[in-house]
């Protein structure tokens, strides 16, 4: 099993930056992709960014060019650097680990961007 703990959410003004962190513990060797999702009330959770262990990264159209996903292998952590934040980025952000018999979510962290 894998446990994920997010940190780094908060309240910022439009145009500012935040970095989210996700710390993984447990059977981290089974992870083949690490993701960031976000979810607004009453809406489905949407993929924001993905980092596969082969190095491939992908981003949603809404954040491409502004957000960057990265990882620190030694610390079993991955990050979401969010620049040029917009009010529409306001959401609850979740980290997610996928892999062999693995589909694990963090508890979520609130990001609020004021205009």
Number of C-alpha atoms within 10 A of each C-alpha: 11 18 17 21 18 22 19 14 18 14 13 18 14 17 14 14 16 18 16 21 23 25 18 23 14 11 11 16 11 15 20 15 19 25 24 26 20 22 18 13 8 6 8 10 14 14 18 24 23 24 22 16 12 8 10 9 16 15 19 14 9 11 17 12 12 13 20 20 22 17 18 10 9 6 10 15 18 22 23 23 15 20 17 15 23 19 15 12 19 19 19 18 27 26 31 26 25 17 15 9 9 17 13 18 19 20 15 22 20 16 21 20 19 16 11
